[in-house]
Each structure stands twice: as structure tokens, then as C-alpha cells.
């Protein structure tokens, strides 16, 4: 048995695993609220996801349960107390010399060392601000405008932008999954925006598709990204990266990434490479399974009296 723990409203990203025709292991997705109500857990592996959507006291509760499950012999992935979220990840990658760009708290009068920069929320994975800011004066004006409009800055980052143009006004982003000990390359995406998110398959040329097939098949960045995941203390997730010249530039690691079963409008070698990638993801999940262990959960009332999960419609569901 394998459990994925996530916030109740963000289960859909795991549908690709649940619906995969290649999956053999028994997999269940449960909310953190459900986990906090259990007296024991019986499983071979438990994966903690959606860590960026938990508040500090929720992370503390999840971190305590993570340790109880691990001490009981269950394989646990993504320590809530140690896994890096966006700000810490970008800091540590820059410190390690892997990323040339830096991130700065928007509320602390940042003075980036390079431009352009852009604004990004500390936690979620959407790109709310679609403009590149060219210089310090424009940055100061933009931050003041946000505050004047009532928008707080304490959960915002100013990030130095790096991603080489793939073609004129066309950008590309690569992704790679880590599941336990396995590193799996997924399909790169191309978009007419510096903030590549979902990609537009119509913009991909035959050369782009051939390069994507090669990247998914040869997985040339596996060792580099394993080091990135190790720095982040993350064993399950998807890393998104572009390029600073010929060197990877790592943007984020999503601990609850969407896993699609296929990409619309594809065929031939590209579709087969995606199919093989999805098969490898399922095999990596299957490899996490093993003998189940029954682990009782102990709740320290003094410790947990300060901790509470947020309530929202449907949160109390399993």
C-alpha cells in the first residue's frame, strides 16, 4: 500500500498515477486532515506532497507524523521539516553555484544584482505577474504600486530572470521527475512567453519534437537534477528548468506535480517517448511498494493543541 498525502482540494494532479494503466501497486490519496485523525497507518510507503500549500503549523504537524511513520518502518518521502520550498531552494541553489540567478523577498526593499526580474508568489505555482521588470527604478515603482493598490508583499519574491530564447520570442522549459531513487525525464514544452507553463504543441517544430524525444530517451540531466533534489531534500516531485547558456537554470520543484497520461495532438516517436516516460513513472511508483507496516500514531496534546489544519469545503473528506 502506498499513501499520497495532499491538501484536499489538490488531488487532481495525482490522477495520472491513479489512472495509469501501468500502475500495479495499490495507491490511495488522502488529505492531511484525514491523516491527522488516524490512530494508526498501515502502509509500505507514504509520500508527503503539496508542502507549499501548508502553513507553518500544518507543516509542523505533518513533520511530526512523518517522523513517527518513518520510525515505525514505513518508507517516507519528502520530510515537511526539511524539504525546501521556493525561496529556500533558490537560495541554496545559488549558494551551491548551480543557479546564477537569485531571489529576494519583495517586502525587504530588494536591489537585485541583475535585470530583468519578475514577481512570483512564495508558495503556489501560477505566474500571477506576466511582465519582466527591466531596472531598479521600475521595480521600486511596481512594488509601491502593488502596495498602494492593497496588495501585500510579504508572500512575494523578486526573482532574477534567466531563460535563453529558444527562437525569436519563443521559450522552452524542461521537466524531470524524481520518484524515490529514480529520475524520469518528461516532455519539454514550448511557449510564446518567457514564463513557460503548459506549453503550446502547435509552436513545436519537427526539430523541437526530435530534440524532445532525445531528451526523454537519453535523460542527459538526470545526475545534475538528482543533485538538485538532494540539495532540496525532496524525494518525490518534478523539477522545472530552463537554460542559462548551456547550463540548466532550475526554477522550482513541485511536490504535487500534474502527471498527464498523454499529450493531445501527438503521434509517432514523440508520442511513444511520452508513453515510455509515463510507463517509467508508474514503474517508479510501483518500486516504492513493499511489505506493509502498521504504525500507531501518538498525539502529544500539548504539542498539537497549537496546531490546526485550515478548514475549507470538502476538507474533511478522506
FIVO-511046 format. One record per residue (C-alpha): residue in one letter; x, y, z. Coordinates in steps of 0.25 Angstrom, whole numbers, always signed. Last residue first. Example, Ala and Ser with C-alpha at 12.3 -4.5 7.8 and 13.67 -1.06 7.14 Angstrom:
% FIVO-511046
<r rest="S" xx="+55" yy="-4" zz="+29"/>
<r rest="A" xx="+49" yy="-18" zz="+31"/>
***
This chain:
% FIVO-511046
<r rest="X" xx="-43" yy="+45" zz="+13"/>
<r rest="X" xx="-53" yy="+57" zz="+13"/>
<r rest="X" xx="-52" yy="+67" zz="+24"/>
<r rest="X" xx="-46" yy="+77" zz="+14"/>
<r rest="X" xx="-59" yy="+77" zz="+6"/>
<r rest="X" xx="-62" yy="+92" zz="+7"/>
<r rest="X" xx="-50" yy="+98" zz="+14"/>
<r rest="X" xx="-44" yy="+97" zz="+28"/>
<r rest="X" xx="-29" yy="+100" zz="+31"/>
<r rest="X" xx="-22" yy="+90" zz="+39"/>
<r rest="X" xx="-19" yy="+92" zz="+53"/>
<r rest="X" xx="-7" yy="+92" zz="+62"/>
<r rest="X" xx="-5" yy="+99" zz="+76"/>
<r rest="X" xx="-12" yy="+88" zz="+83"/>
<r rest="X" xx="-3" yy="+78" zz="+76"/>
<r rest="X" xx="+9" yy="+80" zz="+85"/>
<r rest="X" xx="+2" yy="+80" zz="+98"/>
<r rest="X" xx="-7" yy="+68" zz="+93"/>
<r rest="X" xx="+4" yy="+60" zz="+88"/>
<r rest="X" xx="-2" yy="+51" zz="+78"/>
<r rest="X" xx="+3" yy="+37" zz="+76"/>
<r rest="X" xx="+1" yy="+30" zz="+63"/>
<r rest="X" xx="+2" yy="+15" zz="+63"/>
<r rest="X" xx="+10" yy="+9" zz="+51"/>
<r rest="X" xx="+5" yy="-4" zz="+44"/>
<r rest="X" xx="+15" yy="-8" zz="+34"/>
<r rest="X" xx="+12" yy="-12" zz="+19"/>
<r rest="X" xx="+23" yy="-20" zz="+12"/>
<r rest="X" xx="+27" yy="-14" zz="-1"/>
<r rest="X" xx="+23" yy="-2" zz="-11"/>
<r rest="X" xx="+32" yy="+9" zz="-15"/>
<r rest="X" xx="+36" yy="+1" zz="-27"/>
<r rest="X" xx="+22" yy="+2" zz="-32"/>
<r rest="X" xx="+23" yy="+17" zz="-32"/>
<r rest="X" xx="+36" yy="+16" zz="-40"/>
<r rest="X" xx="+29" yy="+7" zz="-50"/>
<r rest="X" xx="+17" yy="+17" zz="-52"/>
<r rest="X" xx="+27" yy="+28" zz="-55"/>
<r rest="X" xx="+35" yy="+19" zz="-65"/>
<r rest="X" xx="+22" yy="+16" zz="-72"/>
<r rest="X" xx="+18" yy="+31" zz="-73"/>
<r rest="X" xx="+32" yy="+33" zz="-79"/>
<r rest="X" xx="+31" yy="+22" zz="-89"/>
<r rest="X" xx="+17" yy="+27" zz="-93"/>
<r rest="X" xx="+23" yy="+41" zz="-95"/>
<r rest="X" xx="+34" yy="+35" zz="-103"/>
<r rest="X" xx="+24" yy="+28" zz="-112"/>
<r rest="X" xx="+16" yy="+40" zz="-114"/>
<r rest="X" xx="+29" yy="+47" zz="-119"/>
<r rest="X" xx="+33" yy="+35" zz="-128"/>
<r rest="X" xx="+20" yy="+35" zz="-135"/>
<r rest="X" xx="+8" yy="+43" zz="-131"/>
<r rest="X" xx="+4" yy="+56" zz="-123"/>
<r rest="X" xx="-9" yy="+64" zz="-124"/>
<r rest="X" xx="-12" yy="+63" zz="-109"/>
<r rest="X" xx="-1" yy="+60" zz="-99"/>
<r rest="X" xx="-3" yy="+47" zz="-91"/>
<r rest="X" xx="-5" yy="+41" zz="-77"/>
<r rest="X" xx="-2" yy="+54" zz="-70"/>
<r rest="X" xx="+5" yy="+55" zz="-57"/>
<r rest="X" xx="+2" yy="+68" zz="-50"/>
<r rest="X" xx="+12" yy="+71" zz="-40"/>
<r rest="X" xx="+10" yy="+71" zz="-25"/>
<r rest="X" xx="+24" yy="+73" zz="-19"/>
<r rest="X" xx="+27" yy="+84" zz="-29"/>
<r rest="X" xx="+42" yy="+87" zz="-30"/>
<r rest="X" xx="+45" yy="+101" zz="-35"/>
<r rest="X" xx="+53" yy="+109" zz="-45"/>
<r rest="X" xx="+66" yy="+102" zz="-48"/>
<r rest="X" xx="+75" yy="+108" zz="-59"/>
<r rest="X" xx="+82" yy="+97" zz="-66"/>
<r rest="X" xx="+95" yy="+101" zz="-73"/>
<r rest="X" xx="+97" yy="+103" zz="-88"/>
<r rest="X" xx="+94" yy="+118" zz="-87"/>
<r rest="X" xx="+86" yy="+119" zz="-75"/>
<r rest="X" xx="+75" yy="+109" zz="-78"/>
<r rest="X" xx="+61" yy="+105" zz="-74"/>
<r rest="X" xx="+57" yy="+97" zz="-62"/>
<r rest="X" xx="+45" yy="+91" zz="-55"/>
<r rest="X" xx="+47" yy="+80" zz="-45"/>
<r rest="X" xx="+36" yy="+70" zz="-42"/>
<r rest="X" xx="+34" yy="+63" zz="-29"/>
<r rest="X" xx="+37" yy="+52" zz="-19"/>
<r rest="X" xx="+50" yy="+50" zz="-12"/>
<r rest="X" xx="+52" yy="+65" zz="-7"/>
<r rest="X" xx="+63" yy="+69" zz="+2"/>
<r rest="X" xx="+65" yy="+81" zz="-7"/>
<r rest="X" xx="+80" yy="+79" zz="-8"/>
<r rest="X" xx="+77" yy="+65" zz="-11"/>
<r rest="X" xx="+67" yy="+69" zz="-22"/>
<r rest="X" xx="+77" yy="+78" zz="-29"/>
<r rest="X" xx="+88" yy="+67" zz="-28"/>
<r rest="X" xx="+78" yy="+57" zz="-35"/>
<r rest="X" xx="+76" yy="+69" zz="-45"/>
<r rest="X" xx="+90" yy="+68" zz="-49"/>
<r rest="X" xx="+90" yy="+53" zz="-50"/>
<r rest="X" xx="+78" yy="+52" zz="-58"/>
<r rest="X" xx="+81" yy="+64" zz="-68"/>
<r rest="X" xx="+84" yy="+55" zz="-80"/>
<r rest="X" xx="+71" yy="+47" zz="-80"/>
<r rest="X" xx="+75" yy="+39" zz="-92"/>
<r rest="X" xx="+60" yy="+36" zz="-96"/>
<r rest="X" xx="+53" yy="+48" zz="-91"/>
<r rest="X" xx="+64" yy="+57" zz="-96"/>
<r rest="X" xx="+65" yy="+50" zz="-110"/>
<r rest="X" xx="+50" yy="+51" zz="-112"/>
<r rest="X" xx="+49" yy="+65" zz="-108"/>
<r rest="X" xx="+60" yy="+68" zz="-118"/>
<r rest="X" xx="+52" yy="+61" zz="-129"/>
<r rest="X" xx="+40" yy="+69" zz="-125"/>
<r rest="X" xx="+47" yy="+82" zz="-126"/>
<r rest="X" xx="+53" yy="+79" zz="-139"/>
<r rest="X" xx="+39" yy="+75" zz="-144"/>
<r rest="X" xx="+35" yy="+89" zz="-140"/>
<r rest="X" xx="+28" yy="+92" zz="-127"/>
<r rest="X" xx="+18" yy="+104" zz="-127"/>
<r rest="X" xx="+6" yy="+96" zz="-129"/>
<r rest="X" xx="+9" yy="+88" zz="-116"/>
<r rest="X" xx="+7" yy="+100" zz="-108"/>
<r rest="X" xx="+13" yy="+99" zz="-94"/>
<r rest="X" xx="+7" yy="+98" zz="-80"/>
<r rest="X" xx="+15" yy="+108" zz="-72"/>
<r rest="X" xx="+26" yy="+115" zz="-79"/>
<r rest="X" xx="+28" yy="+129" zz="-73"/>
<r rest="X" xx="+37" yy="+135" zz="-84"/>
<r rest="X" xx="+24" yy="+134" zz="-93"/>
<r rest="X" xx="+22" yy="+129" zz="-107"/>
<r rest="X" xx="+22" yy="+114" zz="-102"/>
<r rest="X" xx="+30" yy="+101" zz="-103"/>
<r rest="X" xx="+29" yy="+89" zz="-94"/>
<r rest="X" xx="+39" yy="+79" zz="-91"/>
<r rest="X" xx="+33" yy="+64" zz="-89"/>
<r rest="X" xx="+37" yy="+57" zz="-77"/>
<r rest="X" xx="+51" yy="+51" zz="-72"/>
<r rest="X" xx="+50" yy="+41" zz="-61"/>
<r rest="X" xx="+60" yy="+40" zz="-49"/>
<r rest="X" xx="+58" yy="+28" zz="-40"/>
<r rest="X" xx="+62" yy="+27" zz="-25"/>
<r rest="X" xx="+49" yy="+30" zz="-19"/>
<r rest="X" xx="+41" yy="+37" zz="-30"/>
<r rest="X" xx="+48" yy="+49" zz="-36"/>
<r rest="X" xx="+42" yy="+55" zz="-48"/>
<r rest="X" xx="+49" yy="+63" zz="-59"/>
<r rest="X" xx="+44" yy="+76" zz="-67"/>
<r rest="X" xx="+49" yy="+84" zz="-78"/>
<r rest="X" xx="+45" yy="+98" zz="-82"/>
<r rest="X" xx="+45" yy="+105" zz="-95"/>
<r rest="X" xx="+44" yy="+120" zz="-100"/>
<r rest="X" xx="+39" yy="+126" zz="-113"/>
<r rest="X" xx="+40" yy="+141" zz="-115"/>
<r rest="X" xx="+51" yy="+138" zz="-126"/>
<r rest="X" xx="+55" yy="+124" zz="-124"/>
<r rest="X" xx="+59" yy="+116" zz="-112"/>
<r rest="X" xx="+61" yy="+129" zz="-104"/>
<r rest="X" xx="+70" yy="+127" zz="-92"/>
<r rest="X" xx="+64" yy="+126" zz="-79"/>
<r rest="X" xx="+69" yy="+135" zz="-67"/>
<r rest="X" xx="+60" yy="+145" zz="-59"/>
<r rest="X" xx="+65" yy="+150" zz="-46"/>
<r rest="X" xx="+54" yy="+147" zz="-36"/>
<r rest="X" xx="+46" yy="+157" zz="-27"/>
<r rest="X" xx="+38" yy="+149" zz="-17"/>
<r rest="X" xx="+25" yy="+151" zz="-11"/>
<r rest="X" xx="+18" yy="+146" zz="+1"/>
<r rest="X" xx="+21" yy="+158" zz="+10"/>
<r rest="X" xx="+17" yy="+168" zz="-2"/>
<r rest="X" xx="+3" yy="+171" zz="+2"/>
<r rest="X" xx="-6" yy="+176" zz="-9"/>
<r rest="X" xx="-15" yy="+188" zz="-5"/>
<r rest="X" xx="-14" yy="+196" zz="-18"/>
<r rest="X" xx="-3" yy="+205" zz="-11"/>
<r rest="X" xx="+5" yy="+193" zz="-8"/>
<r rest="X" xx="+5" yy="+188" zz="-22"/>
<r rest="X" xx="+8" yy="+202" zz="-28"/>
<r rest="X" xx="+20" yy="+203" zz="-18"/>
<r rest="X" xx="+25" yy="+189" zz="-23"/>
<r rest="X" xx="+24" yy="+194" zz="-37"/>
<r rest="X" xx="+31" yy="+207" zz="-35"/>
<r rest="X" xx="+42" yy="+201" zz="-28"/>
<r rest="X" xx="+44" yy="+190" zz="-39"/>
<r rest="X" xx="+43" yy="+201" zz="-50"/>
<r rest="X" xx="+54" yy="+209" zz="-43"/>
<r rest="X" xx="+63" yy="+196" zz="-41"/>
<r rest="X" xx="+62" yy="+192" zz="-56"/>
<r rest="X" xx="+55" yy="+184" zz="-67"/>
<r rest="X" xx="+43" yy="+178" zz="-60"/>
<r rest="X" xx="+38" yy="+166" zz="-68"/>
<r rest="X" xx="+23" yy="+165" zz="-68"/>
<r rest="X" xx="+14" yy="+153" zz="-67"/>
<r rest="X" xx="+10" yy="+155" zz="-52"/>
<r rest="X" xx="+1" yy="+144" zz="-46"/>
<r rest="X" xx="+10" yy="+132" zz="-51"/>
<r rest="X" xx="+4" yy="+120" zz="-44"/>
<r rest="X" xx="+12" yy="+110" zz="-36"/>
<r rest="X" xx="+7" yy="+114" zz="-22"/>
<r rest="X" xx="+16" yy="+117" zz="-10"/>
<r rest="X" xx="+26" yy="+129" zz="-10"/>
<r rest="X" xx="+17" yy="+137" zz="-20"/>
<r rest="X" xx="+25" yy="+142" zz="-32"/>
<r rest="X" xx="+30" yy="+155" zz="-37"/>
<r rest="X" xx="+40" yy="+157" zz="-49"/>
<r rest="X" xx="+54" yy="+162" zz="-51"/>
<r rest="X" xx="+61" yy="+167" zz="-63"/>
<r rest="X" xx="+72" yy="+170" zz="-58"/>
<r rest="X" xx="+84" yy="+167" zz="-50"/>
<r rest="X" xx="+89" yy="+169" zz="-36"/>
<r rest="X" xx="+75" yy="+171" zz="-30"/>
<r rest="X" xx="+73" yy="+182" zz="-20"/>
<r rest="X" xx="+61" yy="+177" zz="-11"/>
<r rest="X" xx="+54" yy="+187" zz="-2"/>
<r rest="X" xx="+50" yy="+176" zz="+8"/>
<r rest="X" xx="+36" yy="+173" zz="+5"/>
<r rest="X" xx="+39" yy="+166" zz="-9"/>
<r rest="X" xx="+48" yy="+156" zz="-2"/>
<r rest="X" xx="+59" yy="+153" zz="-12"/>
<r rest="X" xx="+62" yy="+142" zz="-22"/>
<r rest="X" xx="+76" yy="+140" zz="-29"/>
<r rest="X" xx="+81" yy="+136" zz="-42"/>
<r rest="X" xx="+94" yy="+128" zz="-45"/>
<r rest="X" xx="+88" yy="+115" zz="-41"/>
<r rest="X" xx="+97" yy="+103" zz="-38"/>
<r rest="X" xx="+107" yy="+110" zz="-30"/>
<r rest="X" xx="+104" yy="+104" zz="-17"/>
<r rest="X" xx="+99" yy="+117" zz="-11"/>
<r rest="X" xx="+90" yy="+120" zz="-23"/>
<r rest="X" xx="+84" yy="+106" zz="-22"/>
<r rest="X" xx="+82" yy="+108" zz="-7"/>
<r rest="X" xx="+75" yy="+122" zz="-8"/>
<r rest="X" xx="+66" yy="+117" zz="-20"/>
<r rest="X" xx="+62" yy="+105" zz="-11"/>
<r rest="X" xx="+60" yy="+114" zz="+1"/>
<r rest="X" xx="+51" yy="+123" zz="-6"/>
<r rest="X" xx="+43" yy="+112" zz="-14"/>
<r rest="X" xx="+41" yy="+102" zz="-3"/>
<r rest="X" xx="+52" yy="+93" zz="+2"/>
<r rest="X" xx="+48" yy="+79" zz="+8"/>
<r rest="X" xx="+54" yy="+79" zz="+23"/>
<r rest="X" xx="+42" yy="+80" zz="+32"/>
<r rest="X" xx="+32" yy="+74" zz="+23"/>
<r rest="X" xx="+41" yy="+62" zz="+20"/>
<r rest="X" xx="+38" yy="+58" zz="+6"/>
<r rest="X" xx="+37" yy="+43" zz="+5"/>
<r rest="X" xx="+34" yy="+32" zz="+16"/>
<r rest="X" xx="+37" yy="+17" zz="+15"/>
<r rest="X" xx="+29" yy="+11" zz="+27"/>
<r rest="X" xx="+38" yy="+5" zz="+38"/>
<r rest="X" xx="+31" yy="+11" zz="+50"/>
<r rest="X" xx="+42" yy="+21" zz="+52"/>
<r rest="X" xx="+38" yy="+26" zz="+38"/>
<r rest="X" xx="+23" yy="+27" zz="+41"/>
<r rest="X" xx="+26" yy="+35" zz="+54"/>
<r rest="X" xx="+35" yy="+44" zz="+47"/>
<r rest="X" xx="+26" yy="+48" zz="+36"/>
<r rest="X" xx="+15" yy="+50" zz="+47"/>
<r rest="X" xx="+23" yy="+60" zz="+54"/>
<r rest="X" xx="+27" yy="+67" zz="+40"/>
<r rest="X" xx="+12" yy="+67" zz="+36"/>
<r rest="X" xx="+9" yy="+74" zz="+50"/>
<r rest="X" xx="+20" yy="+84" zz="+48"/>
<r rest="X" xx="+16" yy="+87" zz="+33"/>
<r rest="X" xx="+2" yy="+90" zz="+38"/>
<r rest="X" xx="+7" yy="+100" zz="+48"/>
<r rest="X" xx="+15" yy="+107" zz="+37"/>
<r rest="X" xx="+4" yy="+107" zz="+27"/>
<r rest="X" xx="+2" yy="+96" zz="+17"/>
<r rest="X" xx="+1" yy="+99" zz="+2"/>
<r rest="X" xx="+16" yy="+99" zz="-1"/>
<r rest="X" xx="+16" yy="+85" zz="+4"/>
<r rest="X" xx="+7" yy="+79" zz="-6"/>
<r rest="X" xx="+12" yy="+65" zz="-5"/>
<r rest="X" xx="+16" yy="+56" zz="+7"/>
<r rest="X" xx="+18" yy="+42" zz="+1"/>
<r rest="X" xx="+16" yy="+30" zz="+10"/>
<r rest="X" xx="+21" yy="+16" zz="+7"/>
<r rest="X" xx="+19" yy="+1" zz="+11"/>
<r rest="X" xx="+6" yy="+4" zz="+18"/>
<r rest="X" xx="-3" yy="+3" zz="+31"/>
<r rest="X" xx="-6" yy="+16" zz="+38"/>
<r rest="X" xx="-10" yy="+17" zz="+52"/>
<r rest="X" xx="-19" yy="+26" zz="+61"/>
<r rest="X" xx="-24" yy="+34" zz="+49"/>
<r rest="X" xx="-30" yy="+48" zz="+50"/>
<r rest="X" xx="-18" yy="+56" zz="+46"/>
<r rest="X" xx="-16" yy="+47" zz="+33"/>
<r rest="X" xx="-31" yy="+51" zz="+29"/>
<r rest="X" xx="-27" yy="+66" zz="+30"/>
<r rest="X" xx="-15" yy="+63" zz="+22"/>
<r rest="X" xx="-23" yy="+58" zz="+11"/>
<r rest="X" xx="-23" yy="+44" zz="+5"/>
<r rest="X" xx="-19" yy="+38" zz="-8"/>
<r rest="X" xx="-18" yy="+23" zz="-8"/>
<r rest="X" xx="-9" yy="+15" zz="-17"/>
<r rest="X" xx="-9" yy="-1" zz="-18"/>
<r rest="X" xx="+3" yy="-4" zz="-27"/>
<r rest="X" xx="+2" yy="-9" zz="-41"/>
<r rest="X" xx="+2" yy="+4" zz="-49"/>
<r rest="X" xx="+4" yy="+3" zz="-64"/>
<r rest="X" xx="-11" yy="+6" zz="-68"/>
<r rest="X" xx="-9" yy="+19" zz="-60"/>
<r rest="X" xx="-22" yy="+24" zz="-55"/>
<r rest="X" xx="-17" yy="+27" zz="-40"/>
<r rest="X" xx="-4" yy="+32" zz="-45"/>
<r rest="X" xx="-9" yy="+42" zz="-55"/>
<r rest="X" xx="-20" yy="+45" zz="-45"/>
<r rest="X" xx="-9" yy="+51" zz="-35"/>
<r rest="X" xx="-10" yy="+65" zz="-40"/>
<r rest="X" xx="-25" yy="+64" zz="-37"/>
<r rest="X" xx="-24" yy="+63" zz="-22"/>
<r rest="X" xx="-22" yy="+78" zz="-19"/>
<r rest="X" xx="-34" yy="+82" zz="-12"/>
<r rest="X" xx="-32" yy="+72" zz="+0"/>
<r rest="X" xx="-17" yy="+76" zz="+2"/>
<r rest="X" xx="-8" yy="+65" zz="+0"/>
<r rest="X" xx="-4" yy="+51" zz="+6"/>
<r rest="X" xx="+0" yy="+40" zz="-4"/>
<r rest="X" xx="-1" yy="+27" zz="+2"/>
<r rest="X" xx="+5" yy="+14" zz="-4"/>
<r rest="X" xx="+0" yy="+0" zz="+0"/>
***
